[in-house]
Amino acid sequence: MSNQQTGSEKLQKVLARAGLGSRREMETVIAAGRVSVNGAVASLGDRIEPSDRVTFDGRPVVLRSNEETPRRVIMYNKPEGELCTRKDPEGRRTVFDRLPRLKGERWIAIGRLDINTSGLLLFTTDGELANRLMHPSTQVEREYAVRVMGEPKIEQIRAMVEGVMLDDGPARFTDVQEFGGEGINTWFHVVILEGRNREVRRLWESQGLTVSRLKRVRYGNVFLDKRAKAGEWSELTQEEIDELATLAGLPLRRAPDLTPDEKNRWNRDKNKRRPVRALREPKEKEKEARGATVDRREARRYGREDATTERRGRRDDGARQTRRDDDAPRGRKGAVPSSRRR
């Protein structure tokens, strides 16, 4: 293991770039003693050079430079009831069960959704891209369709936009738009700039309100659209991948073409893993939900002009229309997020 700093990199960063998992996951396996460098068990904080020999669970790791790391990205439409973990001790279904198989690489989740939340999840083979997009300093927008029980008061909405103190620190929505509804439920679209555990739900709970349905419809520039129904995945286009890399502050790199063997394997996986339907509400609730999909011009917006929103630009009324997937609004492909508008 080299003690030199010139040309060296943190071990967890190199392992993530090799497609073995996210940086956080690699920190966990290093702490567990599963990684060795030049025959010695590695420790957190170790740095390595390209000439070092690294093994993970006794198997050699192929070290790659940034330019050699494949950058594939797929979107997955997560149904309610699936876990964002690789393996569940109780045998419950996970999001990784439905992804296409990779040879010599692993899918790395860009963020997480809790078991009761559905919608857009992004997966990549580029650990550095995943780390940059998830890091709070990157300020990537996450947009959710939220169904709230009751009719929130304007003062409650404004409080969540101004910011409230949660158990793990201050939190706020940067944008809230109301889409109406019938009965005891009201639909909203909200935007946050970080991905803390259950942050959207906890913000509403801070106002004494309960979220009865939550679905992510956008992550950065990527919108959930008809390419992926519930339980299905779809590859992102090169343009979408490049836009994510730009958001992350990384150089652009062409996604590798699938080999004939990979194409056959991915097609078999896609045909074998039939889509599942998300948990459905009783039929009498569907009419109410359909009422939530209204024209963007009729939606009420709550928000404030500050330095952050001025830098990101304000959305116009046609920026994000909604569509139905079961009974939840979804983002619109082709709409431009505020962070990309001039």
KEKE-3310 file (N, C-alpha, C; in steps of 0.2 Angstrom, whole numbers, plus 5000, padded with zeros to 4 digits):
npx = (5004:5003:5011:5013:5007:5006:4998:4989:4974:4958:4954:4940:4934:4940:4936:4922:4922:4926:4914:4909:4900:4892:4901:4898:4894:4906:4914:4908:4911:4925:4928:4923:4933:4934:4942:4957:4974:4988:4990:4988:4976:4964:4961:4949:4952:4964:4974:4977:4987:4988:4997:4995:4989:4973:4961:4944:4934:4943:4944:4952:4952:4949:4957:4952:4954:4946:4943:4941:4931:4915:4900:4885:4868:4852:4834:4822:4806:4799:4788:4777:4781:4793:4810:4824:4837:4851:4849:4837:4835:4822:4817:4810:4804:4816:4822:4833:4831:4824:4832:4843:4855:4873:4890:4904:4902:4892:4876:4873:4863:4856:4853:4838:4822:4809:4800:4786:4785:4784:4790:4802:4818:4836:4849:4867:4882:4893:4902:4907:4899:4887:4890:4892:4880:4871:4877:4874:4879:4879:4866:4855:4839:4825:4809:4793:4777:4763:4751:4740:4732:4717:4715:4727:4732:4736:4746:4752:4758:4767:4775:4783:4789:4797:4805:4807:4812:4818:4821:4834:4839:4837:4825:4817:4805:4808:4800:4782:4767:4750:4738:4724:4710:4698:4686:4694:4707:4721:4731:4749:4764:4780:4797:4813:4830:4839:4842:4837:4832:4815:4812:4802:4790:4791:4792:4779:4772:4777:4768:4757:4751:4746:4754:4747:4750:4765:4776:4790:4794:4804:4821:4834:4837:4830:4815:4801:4793:4783:4792:4795:4785:4777:4788:4797:4812:4822:4834:4844:4845:4860:4861:4853:4861:4873:4868:4866:4879:4884:4877:4883:4895:4905:4916:4911:4906:4905:4892:4895:4893:4881:4887:4884:4881:4877:4866:4857:4856:4851:4838:4832:4831:4822:4811:4808:4806:4792:4781:4775:4760:4758:4753:4735:4722:4706:4692:4683:4691:4698:4692:4693:4707:4709:4704:4715:4724:4726:4725:4741:4740:4730:4735:4740:4754:4766:4779:4795:4805:4822:4840:4844:4833:4833:4845:4843:4832:4815:4801:4790:4773:4770:4780:4780:4770:4757:4754:4744:4749:4743:4735:4742:4750:4763:4779:4783:4790:4803:4800:4807:4818:4819:4832:4839:4835:4836)
npy = (4994:5011:5025:5037:5053:5059:5057:5047:5041:5041:5025:5021:5029:5024:5011:5013:5019:5008:5002:4994:4998:5012:5026:5027:5014:5007:5012:5005:4992:4992:4995:4984:4975:4968:4972:4972:4978:4976:4964:4967:4970:4983:4999:5012:5028:5025:5027:5024:5019:5018:5007:4998:4983:4977:4968:4962:4954:4944:4943:4949:4966:4976:4990:5006:5021:5037:5040:5027:5021:5014:5023:5020:5023:5020:5022:5018:5013:5013:5003:5004:4996:4989:4987:4998:4991:4979:4966:4958:4953:4947:4942:4950:4959:4968:4983:4980:4967:4968:4974:4975:4962:4964:4962:4960:4972:4983:4989:5005:5014:5030:5039:5035:5028:5026:5012:5014:5023:5028:5028:5037:5031:5032:5023:5019:5014:5021:5026:5038:5048:5044:5048:5061:5067:5063:5070:5083:5096:5097:5101:5096:5095:5087:5081:5079:5071:5073:5067:5074:5072:5080:5099:5109:5124:5141:5147:5136:5130:5140:5141:5129:5132:5143:5137:5124:5117:5101:5085:5082:5094:5110:5111:5113:5116:5121:5124:5124:5117:5117:5106:5103:5093:5081:5077:5071:5073:5081:5086:5089:5096:5095:5102:5098:5100:5091:5074:5068:5056:5052:5065:5073:5068:5071:5085:5088:5082:5090:5100:5095:5087:5073:5063:5054:5048:5046:5050:5050:5061:5067:5069:5079:5083:5073:5066:5056:5045:5038:5028:5019:5009:5005:4995:4993:4996:5008:5013:5028:5041:5047:5061:5064:5057:5065:5077:5075:5072:5085:5092:5086:5091:5084:5078:5075:5059:5046:5034:5017:5006:4992:4975:4962:4950:4956:4964:4953:4947:4958:4960:4948:4949:4959:4955:4944:4949:4954:4969:4976:4981:4996:4998:4999:5011:5010:5009:5019:5030:5033:5042:5053:5055:5057:5070:5077:5079:5093:5107:5116:5129:5131:5128:5132:5141:5141:5150:5157:5172:5171:5171:5158:5153:5163:5161:5149:5151:5154:5143:5142:5143:5132:5122:5110:5098:5086:5069:5054:5039:5025:5032:5043:5059:5062:5067:5077:5072:5080:5093:5107:5108:5120:5123:5122:5132:5148)
npz = (5000:4996:5003:4997:4991:4979:4964:4970:4976:4985:4993:4993:4983:4972:4971:4970:4957:4950:4949:4959:4969:4978:4985:4999:5001:4999:5009:5019:5017:5017:5030:5036:5033:5021:5010:5003:5001:4991:4998:5011:5024:5021:5027:5032:5025:5018:5004:4987:4973:4955:4952:4963:4970:4972:4981:4983:4994:4992:4978:4963:4959:4945:4942:4936:4926:4926:4913:4908:4914:4912:4908:4910:4912:4918:4920:4932:4936:4951:4959:4973:4988:4985:4990:4992:4992:4990:4995:5004:5021:5025:5013:5005:4990:4980:4972:4964:4959:4947:4938:4923:4920:4923:4918:4927:4933:4943:4946:4953:4964:4962:4974:4985:4988:5000:5006:5004:4994:4977:4960:4951:4949:4947:4940:4939:4932:4935:4948:4953:4946:4952:4966:4965:4961:4971:4982:4994:4991:4977:4974:4967:4959:4965:4961:4967:4966:4977:4987:4999:5014:5018:5017:5015:5023:5017:5025:5031:5019:5016:5027:5025:5013:5017:5027:5039:5055:5057:5064:5060:5056:5047:5034:5018:5005:4989:4979:4977:4971:4969:4964:4966:4969:4975:4988:5003:4999:4993:4979:4976:4968:4973:4976:4981:4986:4991:4998:5010:5023:5021:5019:5012:5017:5031:5031:5028:5038:5049:5049:5054:5044:5034:5022:5010:4998:4988:4976:4966:4952:4945:4943:4944:4927:4922:4918:4924:4912:4899:4895:4904:4913:4928:4938:4927:4917:4908:4897:4897:4886:4876:4877:4888:4898:4897:4901:4914:4919:4917:4926:4937:4937:4929:4917:4900:4893:4882:4882:4883:4869:4868:4869:4857:4865:4877:4873:4870:4882:4890:4884:4886:4900:4901:4895:4903:4916:4920:4920:4935:4944:4953:4970:4971:4973:4980:4968:4969:4973:4962:4953:4961:4961:4947:4946:4951:4941:4933:4922:4920:4921:4930:4942:4959:4965:4977:4984:4986:4981:4981:4984:4979:4971:4962:4955:4950:4942:4937:4935:4921:4918:4909:4912:4918:4916:4921:4921:4921:4930:4935:4949:4951:4948:4935:4929:4915:4900:4891:4896:4904:4917:4931:4934:4923:4915:4907)
capx = (5000:5008:5010:5014:5001:5006:4994:4985:4966:4955:4952:4933:4933:4943:4931:4916:4923:4926:4907:4907:4895:4893:4906:4896:4894:4913:4917:4906:4915:4932:4927:4922:4939:4933:4946:4965:4978:4995:4990:4986:4969:4964:4957:4946:4957:4969:4975:4981:4990:4987:5001:4993:4985:4967:4956:4938:4932:4947:4944:4955:4948:4952:4957:4950:4954:4940:4941:4940:4925:4909:4895:4878:4862:4845:4829:4818:4799:4799:4782:4776:4782:4799:4815:4830:4843:4852:4846:4833:4835:4816:4816:4805:4806:4820:4823:4838:4828:4821:4837:4847:4862:4879:4895:4910:4900:4886:4872:4873:4857:4857:4847:4834:4815:4807:4796:4779:4786:4785:4792:4809:4825:4841:4855:4872:4889:4899:4901:4908:4893:4882:4892:4891:4873:4868:4880:4870:4883:4877:4860:4851:4832:4821:4802:4788:4769:4761:4744:4740:4725:4715:4716:4732:4731:4742:4751:4756:4763:4772:4780:4787:4794:4802:4809:4806:4817:4817:4826:4841:4841:4832:4823:4812:4803:4810:4794:4776:4762:4744:4734:4717:4708:4691:4685:4698:4714:4724:4738:4754:4770:4785:4804:4818:4837:4843:4838:4837:4827:4808:4811:4796:4784:4792:4790:4771:4771:4779:4763:4751:4747:4748:4755:4744:4753:4771:4779:4795:4793:4809:4828:4838:4834:4827:4808:4798:4789:4780:4797:4796:4779:4778:4792:4801:4817:4823:4841:4844:4849:4866:4860:4851:4867:4878:4865:4867:4886:4885:4874:4887:4902:4910:4917:4906:4909:4900:4890:4898:4888:4880:4889:4878:4879:4874:4859:4853:4854:4846:4832:4829:4829:4817:4805:4807:4803:4786:4780:4770:4756:4758:4747:4730:4717:4699:4690:4680:4696:4702:4689:4696:4714:4709:4703:4721:4727:4723:4729:4746:4738:4725:4738:4742:4761:4769:4787:4798:4811:4828:4846:4844:4829:4835:4851:4840:4827:4808:4798:4784:4767:4770:4786:4779:4763:4756:4751:4742:4751:4738:4731:4747:4753:4770:4782:4782:4796:4804:4799:4814:4818:4821:4840:4842:4832:4840)
capy = (5000:5016:5031:5043:5056:5061:5052:5043:5042:5037:5019:5020:5032:5020:5005:5015:5020:5001:4999:4989:5001:5019:5027:5025:5006:5005:5013:5000:4985:4993:4995:4977:4971:4964:4974:4971:4981:4973:4958:4969:4972:4990:5003:5018:5033:5023:5030:5019:5021:5013:5001:4994:4977:4977:4963:4963:4947:4939:4943:4955:4972:4980:4998:5010:5028:5040:5039:5020:5019:5014:5027:5019:5026:5018:5024:5013:5016:5009:5002:5004:4989:4987:4990:5000:4987:4973:4959:4959:4946:4944:4940:4954:4961:4974:4986:4977:4961:4969:4977:4971:4960:4966:4957:4963:4978:4983:4995:5009:5018:5037:5040:5030:5029:5021:5006:5016:5028:5025:5033:5037:5029:5031:5018:5020:5010:5026:5028:5045:5051:5043:5051:5069:5068:5063:5075:5089:5102:5098:5105:5093:5096:5081:5083:5073:5072:5072:5067:5075:5071:5087:5104:5113:5131:5144:5148:5130:5129:5146:5139:5124:5135:5147:5132:5122:5113:5094:5082:5082:5100:5114:5109:5117:5115:5127:5125:5120:5119:5114:5103:5102:5086:5080:5074:5073:5073:5087:5084:5095:5095:5099:5101:5098:5100:5085:5067:5065:5051:5053:5072:5076:5066:5074:5092:5089:5080:5096:5105:5091:5084:5067:5061:5047:5045:5050:5048:5055:5061:5070:5069:5084:5084:5067:5065:5049:5046:5032:5023:5014:5008:5002:4989:4992:5001:5010:5016:5035:5043:5050:5068:5064:5056:5071:5083:5073:5073:5092:5094:5084:5094:5079:5078:5071:5053:5042:5028:5011:5002:4985:4970:4957:4946:4961:4965:4947:4946:4963:4959:4942:4951:4964:4951:4939:4953:4958:4975:4975:4987:4998:4997:5003:5013:5008:5012:5026:5035:5035:5048:5059:5056:5060:5077:5080:5081:5099:5111:5119:5136:5132:5126:5137:5140:5144:5150:5164:5173:5172:5170:5151:5152:5167:5158:5143:5153:5152:5139:5145:5138:5126:5119:5103:5096:5080:5063:5049:5032:5023:5038:5049:5063:5061:5073:5077:5071:5086:5099:5109:5110:5127:5124:5123:5138:5155)
capz = (5000:4995:5007:4993:4990:4972:4960:4974:4977:4991:4991:4992:4977:4966:4971:4967:4950:4947:4948:4965:4973:4979:4990:5006:5002:4999:5015:5024:5016:5019:5038:5038:5032:5015:5005:5004:4996:4991:5003:5018:5025:5020:5032:5030:5024:5014:4997:4983:4966:4949:4952:4969:4969:4976:4981:4986:4995:4989:4971:4961:4957:4940:4943:4930:4927:4925:4906:4906:4918:4908:4911:4908:4916:4917:4924:4934:4939:4956:4962:4980:4991:4984:4994:4989:4995:4986:4997:5010:5025:5025:5006:5001:4983:4980:4966:4960:4957:4941:4933:4918:4923:4921:4919:4929:4935:4947:4946:4959:4964:4963:4979:4987:4990:5005:5003:5002:4989:4971:4955:4947:4952:4942:4942:4935:4933:4936:4955:4954:4944:4958:4972:4964:4960:4978:4987:4995:4988:4970:4974:4961:4961:4965:4961:4969:4966:4984:4989:5006:5017:5020:5012:5019:5023:5014:5030:5031:5013:5016:5032:5022:5008:5021:5030:5046:5058:5058:5069:5058:5054:5043:5028:5015:4998:4985:4975:4979:4966:4970:4958:4967:4971:4978:4994:5008:4997:4988:4975:4975:4966:4977:4974:4986:4984:4995:4998:5017:5024:5022:5020:5010:5022:5037:5030:5028:5045:5053:5049:5056:5039:5032:5015:5008:4992:4986:4970:4963:4945:4941:4946:4939:4921:4920:4920:4923:4907:4897:4893:4910:4917:4935:4938:4921:4917:4902:4896:4896:4880:4877:4878:4895:4902:4896:4905:4921:4920:4917:4933:4942:4936:4927:4909:4896:4891:4878:4885:4878:4865:4871:4864:4855:4871:4882:4870:4871:4890:4893:4881:4890:4906:4900:4893:4909:4921:4918:4924:4940:4945:4959:4974:4968:4978:4978:4962:4970:4974:4956:4951:4964:4959:4941:4947:4953:4935:4930:4918:4924:4922:4935:4948:4963:4966:4983:4984:4987:4977:4985:4979:4976:4966:4956:4951:4946:4937:4939:4930:4919:4919:4905:4913:4921:4916:4924:4917:4926:4931:4941:4951:4953:4942:4934:4926:4907:4896:4887:4900:4906:4924:4932:4935:4916:4911:4907)
cpx = (5004:5006:5011:5007:5000:5003:4990:4978:4964:4953:4944:4931:4935:4938:4925:4916:4924:4919:4905:4902:4896:4899:4904:4896:4901:4916:4915:4910:4922:4932:4926:4928:4939:4938:4953:4968:4985:4995:4989:4979:4969:4960:4954:4952:4963:4969:4979:4983:4988:4991:4999:4989:4979:4963:4950:4935:4936:4948:4948:4951:4952:4951:4956:4952:4947:4938:4939:4934:4919:4904:4888:4873:4856:4840:4824:4811:4798:4791:4782:4777:4789:4804:4821:4836:4844:4849:4843:4833:4828:4813:4811:4808:4810:4820:4828:4836:4826:4826:4841:4853:4868:4885:4901:4908:4894:4882:4872:4867:4859:4852:4843:4827:4813:4801:4789:4779:4787:4788:4799:4815:4830:4847:4860:4878:4894:4898:4903:4902:4888:4883:4890:4884:4869:4871:4876:4873:4881:4870:4855:4843:4829:4813:4798:4781:4767:4754:4743:4733:4723:4717:4721:4731:4737:4747:4755:4761:4768:4777:4785:4792:4799:4807:4807:4812:4815:4822:4833:4843:4836:4831:4817:4811:4805:4804:4788:4771:4756:4740:4727:4716:4700:4691:4691:4706:4715:4730:4742:4760:4775:4792:4808:4825:4842:4839:4839:4831:4820:4807:4805:4790:4785:4791:4783:4769:4772:4773:4756:4747:4750:4748:4752:4746:4759:4774:4784:4794:4799:4815:4832:4834:4830:4820:4805:4793:4786:4785:4797:4789:4781:4782:4796:4806:4818:4830:4839:4847:4856:4866:4858:4857:4872:4875:4866:4874:4888:4883:4879:4894:4907:4911:4913:4910:4904:4899:4892:4892:4887:4883:4883:4876:4875:4867:4855:4851:4850:4839:4828:4827:4823:4810:4803:4803:4797:4784:4775:4766:4757:4752:4741:4725:4711:4696:4687:4685:4699:4699:4692:4703:4714:4708:4709:4725:4724:4728:4734:4744:4733:4728:4740:4749:4762:4776:4789:4804:4817:4834:4846:4840:4830:4840:4848:4835:4820:4805:4792:4779:4767:4776:4785:4772:4763:4753:4749:4746:4748:4734:4736:4749:4760:4773:4782:4789:4797:4803:4806:4814:4821:4829:4843:4840:4836:4834)
cpy = (5006:5022:5037:5046:5058:5055:5047:5045:5038:5030:5018:5023:5028:5014:5007:5016:5013:4998:4994:4992:5008:5020:5025:5017:5004:5006:5008:4994:4986:4992:4988:4972:4967:4966:4974:4975:4979:4968:4960:4971:4980:4993:5010:5024:5031:5026:5025:5022:5016:5007:4996:4988:4977:4971:4965:4956:4942:4939:4949:4960:4975:4987:5001:5017:5031:5039:5032:5017:5020:5019:5025:5021:5023:5021:5018:5016:5011:5009:5003:4996:4986:4991:4992:4997:4981:4967:4961:4952:4943:4941:4944:4957:4967:4977:4983:4970:4962:4972:4973:4969:4963:4961:4961:4970:4978:4989:4998:5014:5025:5039:5034:5032:5024:5017:5008:5022:5025:5030:5032:5036:5029:5027:5019:5015:5015:5028:5035:5049:5050:5048:5059:5071:5068:5068:5081:5095:5103:5101:5102:5093:5089:5083:5077:5075:5069:5072:5068:5075:5078:5092:5109:5120:5135:5145:5142:5129:5134:5144:5134:5127:5139:5143:5130:5118:5106:5092:5082:5088:5104:5110:5113:5114:5122:5128:5121:5122:5114:5112:5101:5095:5087:5076:5076:5074:5079:5085:5090:5092:5099:5097:5102:5098:5095:5079:5064:5060:5053:5061:5075:5074:5070:5082:5093:5087:5086:5101:5101:5088:5078:5066:5054:5044:5049:5046:5053:5055:5064:5070:5073:5085:5078:5066:5058:5050:5039:5027:5018:5014:5005:4996:4988:4997:5002:5014:5024:5036:5046:5057:5068:5062:5062:5076:5081:5074:5081:5095:5092:5087:5089:5080:5074:5065:5049:5036:5022:5008:4995:4980:4966:4953:4950:4962:4959:4946:4952:4962:4953:4944:4955:4960:4946:4943:4957:4964:4973:4982:4989:4997:5002:5005:5010:5012:5019:5031:5037:5041:5054:5061:5059:5068:5081:5082:5087:5102:5115:5126:5137:5130:5132:5136:5144:5144:5157:5165:5174:5171:5163:5151:5157:5165:5152:5145:5151:5148:5143:5140:5132:5121:5111:5101:5089:5075:5058:5042:5029:5030:5044:5053:5062:5067:5072:5077:5077:5093:5101:5111:5117:5128:5124:5129:5144:5160)
cpz = (5000:5000:5003:4991:4982:4968:4963:4974:4983:4989:4989:4985:4971:4966:4968:4960:4947:4946:4953:4969:4974:4984:4997:5006:5002:5005:5020:5023:5018:5027:5040:5036:5026:5009:5007:4999:4997:4997:5010:5018:5025:5026:5029:5030:5020:5007:4993:4976:4961:4950:4958:4967:4974:4975:4985:4987:4992:4982:4968:4958:4951:4941:4936:4932:4925:4917:4904:4909:4913:4911:4908:4914:4914:4922:4926:4937:4945:4959:4970:4983:4989:4988:4990:4992:4990:4988:5004:5014:5025:5018:5003:4994:4984:4973:4961:4957:4949:4936:4929:4921:4919:4922:4921:4932:4940:4946:4953:4959:4966:4968:4981:4988:4995:5002:5001:4997:4982:4966:4953:4951:4946:4945:4937:4936:4935:4944:4957:4952:4950:4964:4971:4964:4967:4983:4988:4992:4981:4969:4968:4963:4960:4966:4963:4968:4973:4984:4996:5008:5020:5015:5016:5018:5020:5019:5031:5025:5014:5021:5029:5017:5012:5025:5037:5049:5060:5063:5067:5054:5050:5037:5025:5008:4994:4980:4977:4974:4968:4964:4960:4969:4973:4984:5000:5006:4992:4985:4975:4972:4970:4975:4980:4983:4987:4995:5005:5018:5025:5023:5018:5015:5028:5037:5031:5035:5050:5054:5051:5050:5037:5025:5014:5002:4990:4981:4967:4955:4941:4946:4942:4933:4918:4923:4919:4917:4905:4895:4898:4914:4924:4935:4932:4921:4910:4902:4894:4889:4881:4879:4886:4900:4902:4901:4912:4923:4921:4924:4938:4942:4933:4919:4906:4893:4887:4881:4880:4875:4868:4866:4862:4861:4876:4879:4871:4878:4892:4890:4884:4897:4906:4899:4899:4914:4919:4922:4929:4941:4952:4963:4972:4974:4975:4972:4963:4971:4967:4953:4954:4962:4952:4941:4949:4947:4931:4926:4922:4925:4928:4942:4952:4965:4973:4982:4985:4983:4982:4981:4976:4970:4960:4952:4947:4941:4939:4934:4927:4919:4915:4907:4914:4921:4919:4920:4923:4925:4937:4942:4953:4947:4941:4930:4918:4904:4891:4891:4903:4913:4925:4932:4928:4912:4912:4906)
residu = (MET:SER:ASN:GLN:GLN:THR:GLY:SER:GLU:LYS:LEU:GLN:LYS:VAL:LEU:ALA:ARG:ALA:GLY:LEU:GLY:SER:ARG:ARG:GLU:MET:GLU:THR:VAL:ILE:ALA:ALA:GLY:ARG:VAL:SER:VAL:ASN:GLY:ALA:VAL:ALA:SER:LEU:GLY:ASP:ARG:ILE:GLU:PRO:SER:ASP:ARG:VAL:THR:PHE:ASP:GLY:ARG:PRO:VAL:VAL:LEU:ARG:SER:ASN:GLU:GLU:THR:PRO:ARG:ARG:VAL:ILE:MET:TYR:ASN:LYS:PRO:GLU:GLY:GLU:LEU:CYS:THR:ARG:LYS:ASP:PRO:GLU:GLY:ARG:ARG:THR:VAL:PHE:ASP:ARG:LEU:PRO:ARG:LEU:LYS:GLY:GLU:ARG:TRP:ILE:ALA:ILE:GLY:ARG:LEU:ASP:ILE:ASN:THR:SER:GLY:LEU:LEU:LEU:PHE:THR:THR:ASP:GLY:GLU:LEU:ALA:ASN:ARG:LEU:MET:HIS:PRO:SER:THR:GLN:VAL:GLU:ARG:GLU:TYR:ALA:VAL:ARG:VAL:MET:GLY:GLU:PRO:LYS:ILE:GLU:GLN:ILE:ARG:ALA:MET:VAL:GLU:GLY:VAL:MET:LEU:ASP:ASP:GLY:PRO:ALA:ARG:PHE:THR:ASP:VAL:GLN:GLU:PHE:GLY:GLY:GLU:GLY:ILE:ASN:THR:TRP:PHE:HIS:VAL:VAL:ILE:LEU:GLU:GLY:ARG:ASN:ARG:GLU:VAL:ARG:ARG:LEU:TRP:GLU:SER:GLN:GLY:LEU:THR:VAL:SER:ARG:LEU:LYS:ARG:VAL:ARG:TYR:GLY:ASN:VAL:PHE:LEU:ASP:LYS:ARG:ALA:LYS:ALA:GLY:GLU:TRP:SER:GLU:LEU:THR:GLN:GLU:GLU:ILE:ASP:GLU:LEU:ALA:THR:LEU:ALA:GLY:LEU:PRO:LEU:ARG:ARG:ALA:PRO:ASP:LEU:THR:PRO:ASP:GLU:LYS:ASN:ARG:TRP:ASN:ARG:ASP:LYS:ASN:LYS:ARG:ARG:PRO:VAL:ARG:ALA:LEU:ARG:GLU:PRO:LYS:GLU:LYS:GLU:LYS:GLU:ALA:ARG:GLY:ALA:THR:VAL:ASP:ARG:ARG:GLU:ALA:ARG:ARG:TYR:GLY:ARG:GLU:ASP:ALA:THR:THR:GLU:ARG:ARG:GLY:ARG:ARG:ASP:ASP:GLY:ALA:ARG:GLN:THR:ARG:ARG:ASP:ASP:ASP:ALA:PRO:ARG:GLY:ARG:LYS:GLY:ALA:VAL:PRO:SER:SER:ARG:ARG:ARG)
# end
